[in-house]
Amino acid sequence: MLSNDAKILRGSAVLAAPVGIVAAVLSTVLAGEKGLIGALVGLAVVLVFFGAGFWALMRITQDKPQLVMSAGMLVYAVQILLVGVFIVVFKHTTLFNGKAFALTLLVTALAWVGGQVLHTLKSKTLYVDPEPSVPVKAKSRDGA
């Protein structure tokens, strides 16, 4: 993983985690213990799915940078699909508060994506290979 990619991943997590923690505290105050559990599950789903998705995107595009846009759209679609499947599977659960789960998932996912956008815009990633403006002369064997 390139250093810019690591900065973007770290920046996304650093922005999303506090949002998820605030949502967990609010869920606990408003919905009690089941609200806390729902919020923590929502936070975990976002961190795992979006973190794994970003890692997968970096692995896919490591050798083929021209695939970043199409691979990014594919990874994002799979992430949203998996989150949707997770929501449908746990729709009628009594293990946690569904509203706390859904709201935490939503705000944390938005914070994650916002963090990715923010840190991507701030990174100084070259999108072309720089070539020297003056060609470098090859050294001859006699040192001249």
KARAMO-V473280 format. One record per residue. D_FIRST is the distance of its C-alpha to the first C-alpha in Angstrom with 2 decimals. Layout:
d_first:D_FIRST
d_first:D_FIRST
//
This chain:
d_first:0.00
d_first:3.77
d_first:6.54
d_first:8.27
d_first:6.24
d_first:6.57
d_first:10.05
d_first:10.88
d_first:10.20
d_first:12.13
d_first:14.69
d_first:15.39
d_first:16.03
d_first:18.06
d_first:20.16
d_first:20.69
d_first:21.59
d_first:24.66
d_first:25.86
d_first:25.78
d_first:27.58
d_first:30.22
d_first:30.70
d_first:31.16
d_first:33.74
d_first:35.56
d_first:35.55
d_first:37.02
d_first:39.70
d_first:40.60
d_first:40.27
d_first:40.42
d_first:38.69
d_first:37.84
d_first:36.30
d_first:34.05
d_first:33.00
d_first:32.38
d_first:30.30
d_first:28.16
d_first:27.66
d_first:26.74
d_first:24.22
d_first:22.68
d_first:22.60
d_first:20.73
d_first:18.12
d_first:17.59
d_first:17.89
d_first:15.97
d_first:13.11
d_first:12.98
d_first:13.47
d_first:10.59
d_first:8.27
d_first:10.46
d_first:10.32
d_first:6.68
d_first:7.59
d_first:10.88
d_first:10.20
d_first:7.71
d_first:11.05
d_first:13.35
d_first:12.78
d_first:16.44
d_first:15.90
d_first:14.08
d_first:17.45
d_first:18.92
d_first:15.96
d_first:15.64
d_first:19.36
d_first:19.34
d_first:16.79
d_first:18.79
d_first:22.02
d_first:21.05
d_first:20.09
d_first:23.46
d_first:25.26
d_first:24.05
d_first:25.01
d_first:28.33
d_first:28.94
d_first:28.32
d_first:30.81
d_first:33.36
d_first:33.19
d_first:33.82
d_first:36.21
d_first:39.33
d_first:38.03
d_first:40.03
d_first:37.29
d_first:36.13
d_first:37.17
d_first:35.90
d_first:36.23
d_first:34.26
d_first:31.51
d_first:31.51
d_first:31.66
d_first:28.92
d_first:26.69
d_first:27.58
d_first:27.19
d_first:23.95
d_first:22.40
d_first:23.76
d_first:22.38
d_first:18.85
d_first:19.11
d_first:20.80
d_first:18.10
d_first:15.50
d_first:18.04
d_first:18.95
d_first:15.61
d_first:14.68
d_first:18.09
d_first:17.77
d_first:14.56
d_first:15.55
d_first:13.44
d_first:15.40
d_first:16.51
d_first:18.57
d_first:18.37
d_first:20.76
d_first:23.72
d_first:26.12
d_first:29.31
d_first:31.46
d_first:30.97
d_first:30.51
d_first:33.53
d_first:33.15
d_first:34.94
d_first:38.01
d_first:38.96
d_first:41.82
d_first:39.66
d_first:41.08
//
